[in-house]
Structures are given as C-alpha cells and as structure tokens.
Amino acid sequence: MKPAPRHEAHAAAHAEPPKPPTPPASAADLDDALAAERAALKALFPLPPPGRRSARGAAEAPRARAAGALALAAVALLGGLYWFDPAYRSEQYASAVGERRGIQLADGSRIDLNAATRIDVSWHLRSRRVVLHDGQALFAVAPASYRPFEVNAGDTRIRVVGTVFDVRNDTGTVVVSVLEGRVRVGTPRQAPILLGAAEGIASAHGELGPMRQIDPQAATAWRSGRLVFERTPLAAALRDIQRHRDAPIRLHGEQLAGLELSGVFDSERIDQLLDLLPTVLPLSLTRQPDGSVDLTAR
C-alpha cells in the first residue's frame, strides 16, 4: 500500500522569537537571584543618612525611590513569568494514514510518529511540552536539567529530563514504554510512578495499571513497519490496522471484539492481513465496492 501524502508541520508563529535567557535551575536559585538583584539596586540607589539631606537631595529622593521601585517591579515581573512558565512558541505535527514520520526539534530532541498520529509541541521558559492527541510516538529527549520534557496523553502525564520512551494514545488508553533512562508517569488522581529501562505501564481513563516488564523491540516494531500483536483484543488490533488503511474496517457483533489476535504482520500489506483473519478467527470478511470491509461472526 502506498503511503498517503505527507502533511507539513506548521509553526504558530512565522518568525522564531529571540531565545530567552537561561533561567535559574530551581525556585531556590530564583530567590537567590532576586535577592542579589535587590541588593544591586540598593547599591545603585542609596538613600542619604537621616538629617543630612540637602534641599536638592530631598527633591531628588522621590525620583530615586520611584526608579528603584520600577526596577524592583520589573524584576518581580520577570520572576513571575519564570514561575508561571508561559509558552513562547508552539508547533503542530501530524502523520498521514499509513505514514511514519520523523521530526527533529530545535533543542536536539527527536520525535518519530507512527501512522495517523497528531501532536502539539510547545516551548516554555522552564519546560518543553508535547500533547499526544492520538496515535503513537517515540521520543528521544535531549537532556536539559532546567527544562524537563513533558508529554500529556489524555489524563496521563509523562515527565523526563533526557531519555528514550514510547507513548501510545488509543481512545482513552495510554501505554508508556521506556527504552532508556527513567520517566515519571502520573495522572490527576494518582501520584507519579518512576519507570526505568525495559519497563512500561498502561493508563485507562486516568487510572494507572501495574508496572510491567516490556520488550523494547516489540514496543518499537512499528518503526520498521511491523504490527506486533500478542493476545491483543480484535477491536484494539483493528484500531491499529485502521491507521494504515483509508477505507473503514467495520466490526459487527460484540462477541468479536474480545477475540484475541497474535502474530507479527507487515504494515505495508494490510489487505493481506485482513484476508488472513477468517483463517485464524471465527469470522467472515466481506469487501464492499467502496473499499470498506465488514467483519461478521460465522
């Protein structure tokens, strides 16, 4: 099957803004920096001792105090911006049905998109953030201790500094697989869990499941055009298969949804895979003139 036309990523801003100054590494460093700034301002705008002000000095004192107050306000504003971590740039990327796509980010990180995947990337003063709306992506994150890398997929949040991991978001179920380094995975209702290399976890509608050992090669087999199913419910397997086929695949009957499919298949030969299903599962396949496929129990 020929891959569908590629969609071009577009940046939310036409021109890249100036690179922000390197922020302190922590809230404590920020407090130290603000204290040093206040001390420097006091040294630049000293007040004369009481009782020794001249008439001219008394007239200039309000202006000096106003200048100092403005400078302190500017420092407080910058500190507030750093604390609230606003975004200064955003980008959107997508892959087409049947397409695998690699993206090199400005910080040196790389994201590989599986077929029919959509993500948003936003750059913040203290963090780098990705929203995985749908699909699957492999992240190779460039280290930056003061700017952690975050991935949000539904209710699941993944936070790292520098590592390699895979995230899949499939209709409310999120699967995280760690290949290198460590990541923290949490939800609004559960505290983050630390995962190491060759470990994974699934989250269904905001509820984390148990941590488990994973096969890194199987988790990233899609990068080489393979679909790997291991006792996968047919409904879930068909959602993966559909990402490589424009015409819809319809599953009729709730009893078919729970049938399990196992095997390794070529994502470039989806129609051959569909033709194989009636030989390994108790179902019938009917092809329609518009290219769609109906699967029914037999």
C-alpha positions in Angstrom: 0.0 0.0 0.0 1.4 3.4 -1.0 1.7 5.9 1.9 -0.7 8.7 1.9 0.6 12.3 1.2 2.6 13.8 4.0 1.2 16.7 5.9 3.6 19.6 6.6 4.1 20.8 10.1 3.4 24.5 10.7 4.6 26.8 13.4 2.2 29.0 15.2 4.5 32.0 14.8 6.1 32.9 11.4 9.3 34.1 12.9 11.1 32.5 15.8 11.4 34.9 18.7 14.7 35.6 20.4 15.9 32.7 22.6 15.0 33.5 26.2 17.8 34.0 28.8 18.8 30.9 30.7 16.6 30.7 33.8 17.8 29.6 37.2 17.7 25.9 37.8 15.3 25.9 40.7 12.9 28.0 42.8 15.7 28.4 45.4 18.1 29.8 42.7 15.3 32.2 41.6 15.0 33.5 45.2 18.8 34.0 45.4 18.8 35.8 42.0 16.1 38.1 43.1 17.8 38.9 46.4 21.1 39.7 44.6 19.2 41.9 42.2 17.6 43.8 45.1 21.0 44.3 46.8 22.4 45.6 43.5 19.6 48.1 43.1 20.1 49.3 46.7 23.7 49.9 46.0 22.9 51.9 42.8 20.2 54.0 44.6 21.4 54.6 48.2 19.4 56.8 50.5 21.4 59.5 52.4 21.5 59.3 56.2 18.6 61.0 58.0 19.2 64.6 58.9 21.9 65.2 56.2 19.8 65.6 53.1 20.2 68.8 51.2 17.3 70.6 49.7 18.4 69.2 46.3 18.8 65.7 47.7 15.4 65.9 49.3 13.9 66.9 45.9 15.7 64.0 44.1 14.9 61.4 46.6 11.3 60.7 45.4 12.6 60.2 41.9 15.3 57.8 43.1 12.8 55.8 45.1 10.4 55.7 42.1 13.2 54.4 39.8 14.1 51.8 42.4 10.5 50.7 42.7 10.2 50.4 38.9 13.3 48.3 38.7 12.1 46.0 41.5 8.7 45.7 39.8 10.5 44.7 36.6 12.5 42.0 38.4 9.3 40.8 40.1 7.5 40.6 36.7 10.4 38.6 35.2 10.3 36.3 38.2 6.6 35.8 37.9 6.9 35.0 34.2 9.5 32.4 35.0 7.4 30.9 37.8 4.2 30.6 35.7 6.2 29.1 32.8 4.4 30.7 29.8 4.8 29.3 26.3 6.6 31.5 23.8 6.4 29.2 20.8 4.1 26.3 19.6 4.2 23.8 16.7 1.8 21.2 15.4 2.8 18.0 13.6 0.8 15.1 12.1 1.4 11.9 10.1 -1.0 10.6 7.4 -2.7 7.2 7.3 0.0 4.7 6.6 2.8 7.2 7.1 5.7 7.1 9.5 7.4 10.4 10.1 10.5 11.7 11.9 10.7 15.2 13.5 13.9 16.9 14.7 13.2 19.5 17.4 15.2 22.7 17.9 16.6 21.5 21.2 18.1 18.4 19.6 15.3 16.0 20.7 13.7 13.7 18.1 10.1 12.5 17.8 9.1 9.6 15.5 5.4 9.5 14.6 3.6 6.3 13.9 0.8 6.4 11.3 -2.2 8.7 11.8 -0.7 10.5 14.8 -1.2 14.1 15.9 0.9 16.1 18.4 1.3 19.7 19.6 4.8 20.9 20.8 5.1 24.0 22.9 8.2 25.7 24.2 8.1 27.2 27.7 10.6 29.1 29.8 11.0 26.2 32.3 9.8 23.2 30.3 9.2 21.5 26.9 5.7 20.1 26.4 4.1 17.8 23.9 0.4 16.9 23.7 -0.2 13.5 22.0 -3.8 13.8 20.8 -4.0 10.5 19.1 -1.6 7.8 17.8 1.8 6.7 18.8 5.2 8.4 19.1 8.8 7.6 20.1 10.6 10.3 21.9 14.4 10.6 22.1 14.8 13.6 24.5 17.9 15.8 24.6 19.0 16.5 28.2 18.2 19.9 29.7 18.2 19.8 33.5 16.3 23.1 34.0 13.8 22.4 31.2 12.2 19.0 31.7 10.3 17.4 28.8 6.6 16.6 29.4 4.2 14.5 27.3 0.5 14.7 28.0 -1.7 12.0 26.5 -5.3 12.2 27.8 -5.2 12.2 31.6 -1.7 10.7 31.6 1.4 12.9 32.2 5.0 11.7 31.5 7.9 13.8 32.7 11.6 13.3 31.9 14.9 15.2 31.6 16.6 13.1 29.0 15.7 9.6 27.9 14.1 7.5 25.1 10.5 6.3 25.5 7.4 5.4 23.5 3.8 6.6 24.2 0.7 5.4 22.6 -2.7 7.1 23.0 -5.6 4.9 21.8 -9.2 6.1 22.6 -8.6 6.7 26.3 -5.9 4.0 26.9 -2.3 5.3 27.1 0.6 2.9 27.1 4.1 4.1 28.1 7.2 2.1 27.3 10.7 3.1 28.5 13.7 2.2 26.3 16.5 4.2 28.0 16.7 6.3 31.2 13.9 7.0 33.6 10.5 8.7 33.3 7.8 9.6 35.8 4.2 8.7 34.8 1.2 10.0 36.7 -2.4 11.1 36.4 -4.6 13.8 38.2 -5.8 11.1 40.6 -2.5 9.2 41.2 1.0 10.1 42.2 3.7 9.7 39.6 5.4 6.3 39.3 9.1 6.1 38.3 9.8 3.7 35.4 13.2 2.5 34.2 14.5 1.0 31.1 12.5 -2.0 29.7 9.6 -1.1 32.0 6.1 0.0 31.0 2.7 1.0 32.3 -0.8 1.4 30.9 -3.3 4.1 31.9 -7.1 3.6 31.2 -9.2 6.8 31.6 -6.8 8.3 34.1 -6.2 5.1 36.2 -2.7 3.7 36.2 -2.3 -0.1 35.9 0.6 -2.2 37.4 4.1 -1.6 36.2 5.4 -4.4 34.0 8.4 -5.6 32.1 8.4 -4.9 28.3 10.2 -6.0 25.2 11.7 -2.8 23.8 12.0 -4.3 20.3 8.3 -5.2 20.2 7.3 -1.8 21.6 9.1 0.0 18.7 8.5 -2.6 16.0 6.2 -0.1 14.2 9.3 1.9 13.3 10.3 -0.9 10.9 6.8 -1.3 9.5 5.7 -4.2 11.7 2.5 -4.7 13.6 3.0 -6.9 16.7 0.0 -8.4 18.4 0.2 -10.7 21.5 -3.2 -11.9 22.6 -4.5 -8.4 21.6 -8.3 -8.0 21.6 -9.5 -7.8 18.0 -11.2 -4.4 18.5 -7.8 -2.9 19.6 -5.9 -4.7 16.9 -8.3 -3.3 14.2 -7.7 0.3 15.5 -4.0 -0.2 14.8 -4.7 -1.7 11.4 -7.1 1.1 10.5 -4.2 3.6 10.9 -2.7 2.1 7.8 -5.8 2.0 5.7 -8.1 4.8 4.4 -11.3 2.8 3.8 -13.0 1.8 7.1 -13.0 -1.6 8.7 -16.3 -2.4 10.5 -16.6 -5.0 13.2 -20.1 -6.3 13.7 -21.0 -8.1 16.9 -19.7 -7.5 20.4 -18.7 -11.1 20.6 -16.0 -10.5 18.0 -14.4 -7.5 19.8 -12.8 -9.7 22.5 -11.3 -12.3 20.2 -7.6 -12.4 20.6 -5.1 -11.9 17.8 -1.4 -12.8 18.0 1.4 -12.5 15.4 3.8 -10.2 13.6 2.5 -8.6 10.4 3.7 -6.2 7.7 2.0 -2.8 7.9 2.6 -2.4 4.2 0.4 -5.4 3.4 -2.8 -4.6 5.4 -5.2 -6.2 2.9 -3.3 -9.5 3.1 -3.6 -9.3 6.9 -7.3 -8.7 6.6 -7.7 -11.7 4.3 -5.9 -13.8 6.9 -8.3 -13.0 9.7 -11.0 -15.5 8.7 -8.4 -18.3 8.7 -7.3 -17.7 12.3 -10.5 -16.4 13.9 -14.2 -17.4 13.7 -15.4 -14.6 11.5 -16.3 -13.8 7.9 -14.9 -10.9 5.8 -16.9 -9.0 3.2 -15.3 -6.4 0.9 -17.6 -3.6 -0.3 -17.3 -1.7 -3.6 -16.1 1.4 -1.8 -13.1 -0.4 -0.4 -14.5 -0.8 3.1 -14.5 -4.1 4.9 -17.2 -5.8 7.1 -16.3 -8.4 9.7 -19.1 -10.6 11.0 -19.3 -13.7 13.2 -19.7 -17.0 11.4 
